Amino acid sequence: MAANAERKEHPISMRLPEADIAIIDRAAGLRGRSRTDFVREAAVRAAEEVLMENRLVRMSPEGFADFMAVLSGPVNPAPEMVELAKRPAPWESDYVAKS
């Protein structure tokens, strides 16, 4: 075996309350995954969400001016959204649950 072999995995150790372990194990079981796979996937997904929330958008001054012009321009209502906004909320409907 090569002495300079690059390590592909890096262990992470955590101390968790028994209740946390129980819920993680239950959820992992429902997904058919091991605890390790479940926790790894959840941690990576959470990290990706944080990175996407903080992503920097770069554009040229001309591109920014065009973007602002579109935002400042006249609004063209989407008929589907207008119809949806006119619908009564479920709690405002005439439906009365029968006991």
C-alpha positions, 0 to 999 in steps of 0.5 A: 500500500502506498504510504502517501495514499490520499484519504477520501473520507474524514470522520466527524464525531458528535455527542447527541442526546438519546432522544435525538439519536432515536428520532434520527434512527427512526427517520433513517429507518423510514427512508431505508438508510443507515444513520450515517447515510441519513445524517450525512445527506441531511447535513450536506443538504442543509449546507447546500441551502445555506450556500445557495442563500448566500450566493453572490450574483454578479452582472455588468452595469448594463445588465443591472440597468436592464434588470432594474428597468424590468423591475421598474416597468409596468406590471402585466398581471398573470390571469391565473394569479388574478383568478387565484387571488379572487377565490375565497379562502377555505375558511371563508367558503359557504361549506359547513361540515356536517357532524 
